Amino acid sequence: MSARVRAPELRGRGWLNTGGRDLRLSDLRGKIVIADFWTFCCINCLHVLDELRPLEEKYGDVLVVIGVHSPKFEHEKDPDALAAAVERYGVHHPVLDDPELDMWQQYAARAWPTLSVIDPEGYVVATMAGEGHAEGLARLIDDLIATHEAKGTLHRGDGPYVPPAEPETTLRFPGKAVLLENGNLLVSDSARHSLAELAPDGETLVRRIGAGTRGRADGPAGAATFSEPQGLCLLPAHAAEVAGYDLVVADTVNHLLRGVRLADGEVVTVAGTGRQWRSTVDDHAHDALSVDLSSPWDLAWYDDRVVIAMAGIHQLWWFDPVKRTAGMYAGTTVEALRDGPLAEAWMAQPSGLSVSADGARLWIADSETSAIRYVENDVMGTAVGQGLFDFGHVDGPAPSALLQHPLGVCALPDGSVLIADTYNGAVRRYDPEDDRVSTVADGLAEPSDLVLTPAGEVLVVESAAHRLTRLAPGALSAAGASTVDGPRHRTERKPTDLAAGEVTLDVVFTPAPGQKLDETYGPSTRLVVSASPPELLLEGGGTGTELSRRLVVNGDVAGGVLQVTAQAATCDADVEHAACHLTRQDWGVPVRVVDGAAARLPLVLRGLDA
């Protein structure tokens, strides 16, 4: 029997959602605690917030979730930005602000997100990396309740969460916007779970589509519900006539696409089952209502169909509203930056789309790589951006320019593209003619989208300021742009020391209680390995079915990042009509090549280490 591990004390810069109170673990004694190590840029972390909601509701008198915010980007270290994110994503539990990742180190987290389960006596009883753990957590919580009620160490009652005051603004964390034929603007009012139609002034509310509460009901404008909607795409007239609706909405947290008839605001589900995608990659067309989606974030009409920025699985998908089919368009689900044929490209949380004036090029804001990518002639390229961990605010030649987690793009008639450089609070411009980046405007509060009007005005969806903002006249001229040579950042997580030469990579997988590996449809496990820079790995890259692999590390390279994706298929054991599950995790593991260091790299796909 292994020794019990006492949970490290929770310390940080401050607390949110506690009414100003600092919490200690002793305050939580008698409760089951889940410490959720997250960062608000990370789509997998946002998935976990949604997975935890029903657990918090079901076990509200015995369970306390503590969000431990462990930032990746520089902007995420800003306490005001964190407070905004906690409201934006509906986080209804205490959050510890840990800007220097001290708790991340104390709890030995290696991936965003990581969950640590602490029992009512203050001991760590399980650690889980990645998403998809709701069922396993529920079983573990039930076991802990039974054990500690019998011991008399479980205390029921209210937890320490104190809700903040409700703000009063027309919009609350708007995400994306489109210009309607009548000159009005339609905005996805994400935190209010609805669409807001505004007059041409960008301020006056004309109508609201959606009841304003989190849900997934179809129906009339006043009764339909969404969950944190984002992207909007107006259909061409011919497609709208056949489809029976004018607008497609990326209903992000519901993992759905919704259709809206603008004449009366009627809402209908047009793609997705509502389940989050956890499957295998294929290139087939599927009935649109039969496929699982994963956090669709933006939409654009390109290549005679709707292209979807599928942020949750680092891909682009397509949806045909006429044929009512959907399928994968680009990407492999590996989270990284690699150009090439669409089926082989790697992306990282694509979150913004825009089509060039001639329809030839699809621009993409690839947020986690802080990159601007594009699709043309069935190939993906990169205009600006260097990788998962490189970001900053640097203008000039595109190969050396840096962005910070951009969420939006807007193609201009001259062939250039505007960038909503979200975490830099700026609008940037990339000009393919001279291959340079400039800053058009700064001092904005998390800009997330841009709209170009027929008159040439640019409106910015200033998400964290809860408004639309017009750029100053002349901002797009050469004289209006500026050149910023700001800081360069590289995410610095403590690297893992590895020896040069042969190294064994072991992904340790333990099925959740009551589950077993499932080989009904082929091998139950899959492992994909690559490196940045590629020359870090001499051997061992590629895809296989074993969770243990021999790698050969190049001793002539000082270090880099090992990119590892692992998944395992399981099913319920010894029950009739067993449910199937797919557990998946992506790691970007910073490594340093050191003589005499370890020759084994263990990663835990799901740990239930009692």
Phi, psi and omega in degrees: 000129182283155181293144177286141183252121178286133181294131176298148178299143180273114180225144178194195182285332181176178183236148173240155177064031177235008183068028179088002183269138171273130180263149170235160180299330179296332177291341184255004180300137184095351177251154168275128185243132169249115174269115184256105179275110189221167169217143195284353174281341196271118182295326178296324177295321178293324175300318182294323175305319180288327177292328183281336185305309180294330177292319178297324179288316184291319186250031189303334183271354180232345187249136173235121173266132176243116174279122177255103186281119187238090194288146171265305184274156180301318181300328183288348176279348180288121183297329177291322178295322178294316179300321178295318181295322179298321176287315184305317186261013174061045180279110184251049172208164180300145179232128175265127178273111184237071190295334181263008178060033179295316180290326175306314180290318183299323182265008175057040176287146179234349186215149169267126351272162171229137178246129173244127181259127182244130184279172184298347177263001174093021179251142175285122183245350178197149175226132183226128176260146175085197185245178177087025186254008187303315183292317178297322178295319180300317180294319180295318179298318178301317179297317181293322177299312181298315182296313188274339169293319179296326181276346183080019183254007178258129181242118179273154179144182182293152177266189186271005183292131175236114183292143176284169179293145179283125180281160178237100175216158179297314178248154175222108183052059176300148184253298184227165181212152173225153177268127179272162182300329181278005179091350176283169180243135175251127188237136172280110183269082199299312183286345175261005172054046183201177173248136180245124174266124182247151174294167182304340177288351179076009184232320186283123180282122179268313177197167178233134176252114185118145184287342179093007176242152181294128180178188180218034182277136170277169175134197182298162185305322184279347184247336182295152180228151177232174173223101180052059179294152180231266191293149179229140179218118174282133180276148170300155186305318183294322179287321180297322181297317180287318185290325182093010176211162188255337191225140173250136182243132171279101180272085202299305186285337174281351183057046182225161161251136180241145175257140180234127173271111189292334182302320182230358178081011178298135183244137178220145176281129185242343178204144178102154177261345188095347174273148178282137182296124170214084188215205177246153183285132172218168183245028183266155170277139181232155170303126190300327181276359181257353185264147172274137177248174180214099176049060173298129190246329177209165185220150175206146176274113184209140178060038177061033175195174178274123173264137186247127170279098185271081188301326187294338181230018170059045180221170161252140173240173175232155177221128179256106183288344179277310179277347181060044178236164181209157178187181182277143185245316183205149177100159183247356189085353173288131183269099180186186180243113174211130179271170176137193177308146188304322183288347183247354184289151174248140179228173180213093175063057177300133190226355180214141181224146173201145184253137179298159185301327180272000178077004186276330189237135174256116178272145185225130168270107182262091201293317186287339173266004183049050188231155168248118183248172177206154174244131175204133180055041175065024178229143176257135177232173178238125177270316181219135177131149187234338179160182186297331191243011182246124182202166179166195176233087184227122176266180178112206180305134186303322181300335180249356180288153181226143174243175176222097174054063178287142180246349184216154176221155178214111180289137180257157183300334182278004179096349177277176182221135173272147185235126169278094185275083200302306187280352170267356181061040189220160166252125181245164179226129175251126180249109181297336182297314179252004176055049182227159178241137175226164178259123181269320180205148176221185183075018180267159183259093177050064175298135185237350179197165181221143179231130177259126180270162177301334179278359179090006176282151177243124175254135181253129171280101183267087197298311184283352173261357173062045184200168167259139183233134176272135173290151179296144176303138180087358182297332182273354179285163179301324181289333183280340181275156177231167178245121182251130174244073185273194183289148171257136181235149169224126181302121182251100169254151182304119183285156174269125178283128177233149177281149171291153180093212186288130177225139177261123174263120178241119171262114184271121181237126175239114179302151177299156178307133179086006179239160177219158177300143187237117180248025181302321184249027180118192181307140186277345183232157181212139182224127178239129183230135172213178183218153173228114002288156183302328183288354175298325181256119175276325178214156173107355177284167176108193187245138177207179183253351179269143180272004173237136184213144175275123175249154171238114184267135183282116180289347179273358178249129186292330181170186181168212181231126170271124179258117186234129173236125179230146175215154180218133178264132179227165172218162178295138184267139170057039175224152176284144182056053183297137175278148179255152183220152174229119177259134185217144176211140173250134174238137163248101188260108174295131180232152175234129182274117186226132177300134177079004180281181184297148177250023178217137178237102178268135174231144182254115177286316170211119178250129172236072191268085182289000000 
